[in-house]
Amino acid sequence: MLSLSDFTLFQAVLEVRYDHAYSLWDRSGALWAKANRVWTNLKAGQTQPSVTTFLLDNQYELSVSLERSHIIDMKPSSSLKDFMERANDFINLVAQSLDIEYFTRIGFRLAYVKTCFALE
């Protein structure tokens, strides 16, 4: 019998969307320099003019693009305390750096998994 208690929290995602933030092209370096002062364990991932992605502590993916930004926790704790603190700091940093006055969408998603074994 399947029970929800058999599932394990696998991933937490917070995504914000906004109108085109064309200032990203001019401010991307400054944004990530500020982020690096807050979190010294940032590692560059994808770096293109319209999207930049960094990995933090081999656990969090931080991404900023022209019309959306997200933070993904790939090893979330059940309390989500650390995730929410980092997400709050990251989203505020993005909004301030790109002069975003309002978000057009805010999405929060939790992904759960259950390992199943094939019967032979």
C-alpha positions as CSV (number, residue, x, y, z in Angstrom):
1,M,0.0,0.0,0.0
2,L,1.3,3.4,-0.9
3,S,1.6,6.0,1.8
4,L,2.7,9.7,1.6
5,S,5.0,9.1,4.5
6,D,7.1,6.9,2.1
7,F,8.1,9.9,0.1
8,T,11.3,11.9,0.8
9,L,11.8,15.7,0.1
10,F,14.0,15.8,-2.9
11,Q,14.0,19.4,-4.1
12,A,12.7,22.9,-3.2
13,V,12.4,25.6,-5.8
14,L,11.5,29.3,-5.5
15,E,11.0,31.2,-8.8
16,V,10.1,34.8,-9.4
17,R,9.2,36.3,-12.7
18,Y,9.2,39.9,-13.7
19,D,9.0,42.2,-16.8
20,H,12.2,42.1,-18.9
21,A,15.1,43.3,-16.8
22,Y,17.3,44.5,-19.6
23,S,19.6,46.1,-17.0
24,L,20.8,42.5,-16.4
25,W,23.2,43.0,-19.4
26,D,24.9,45.9,-17.5
27,R,24.6,44.8,-13.9
28,S,25.2,41.0,-14.0
29,G,28.8,41.2,-12.8
30,A,27.9,43.6,-10.0
31,L,25.0,41.4,-8.9
32,W,27.2,38.3,-8.7
33,A,30.0,40.2,-7.0
34,K,27.5,41.2,-4.3
35,A,26.3,37.6,-4.1
36,N,29.9,36.4,-3.7
37,R,30.4,38.7,-0.8
38,V,27.4,37.1,0.9
39,W,28.2,33.6,-0.1
40,T,31.9,32.9,-0.7
41,N,31.4,29.4,-2.0
42,L,29.8,30.4,-5.3
43,K,30.9,28.5,-8.5
44,A,30.0,29.8,-11.9
45,G,27.9,27.6,-14.0
46,Q,26.2,28.9,-17.1
47,T,27.3,32.5,-18.0
48,Q,25.6,33.9,-21.0
49,P,24.4,37.5,-21.7
50,S,20.7,36.5,-21.1
51,V,21.2,34.0,-18.2
52,T,23.7,33.4,-15.4
53,T,23.7,30.5,-13.1
54,F,25.9,29.7,-10.1
55,L,26.1,26.8,-7.7
56,L,26.4,27.5,-4.0
57,D,27.8,24.9,-1.6
58,N,27.1,22.1,-4.1
59,Q,23.5,22.4,-2.9
60,Y,21.8,25.5,-4.3
61,E,21.4,26.6,-7.9
62,L,21.0,30.3,-8.2
63,S,19.9,31.6,-11.6
64,V,19.1,35.1,-13.0
65,S,17.7,35.7,-16.5
66,L,16.0,38.6,-18.3
67,E,12.5,37.7,-17.1
68,R,12.9,35.2,-14.2
69,S,15.2,34.1,-11.4
70,H,15.2,31.0,-9.3
71,I,16.9,29.3,-6.4
72,I,16.8,25.5,-6.2
73,D,17.8,23.5,-3.1
74,M,18.9,20.1,-4.3
75,K,19.4,18.8,-0.7
76,P,16.6,20.4,1.3
77,S,16.0,19.8,5.0
78,S,12.4,19.1,6.0
79,S,12.2,22.4,7.9
80,L,13.3,24.4,4.8
81,K,14.8,27.0,7.2
82,D,18.2,27.4,5.4
83,F,16.5,27.4,2.0
84,M,14.0,30.2,3.0
85,E,16.8,32.3,4.4
86,R,19.0,32.0,1.3
87,A,15.9,32.4,-1.0
88,N,14.9,35.6,0.8
89,D,18.5,37.0,0.5
90,F,18.8,36.0,-3.1
91,I,15.5,37.4,-4.3
92,N,16.1,40.7,-2.5
93,L,19.5,40.9,-4.1
94,V,18.1,40.3,-7.6
95,A,15.3,42.8,-7.1
96,Q,17.6,45.5,-5.8
97,S,20.4,44.9,-8.4
98,L,18.0,44.9,-11.3
99,D,15.6,47.6,-10.0
100,I,12.6,45.2,-10.1
101,E,9.6,47.0,-8.7
102,Y,7.2,44.1,-8.7
103,F,7.0,40.4,-9.6
104,T,4.6,39.2,-12.2
105,R,4.7,35.6,-10.7
106,I,6.1,34.0,-7.6
107,G,6.2,30.2,-7.6
108,F,7.2,27.7,-4.9
109,R,7.5,24.0,-5.5
110,L,8.5,21.1,-3.5
111,A,9.4,17.8,-5.2
112,Y,9.2,14.5,-3.3
113,V,10.5,11.1,-4.4
114,K,9.9,7.5,-3.5
115,T,12.3,4.8,-4.5
116,C,10.7,1.8,-5.9
117,F,12.3,-1.5,-6.7
118,A,11.3,-3.7,-9.6
119,L,10.0,-7.1,-8.7
120,E,11.4,-10.0,-10.7
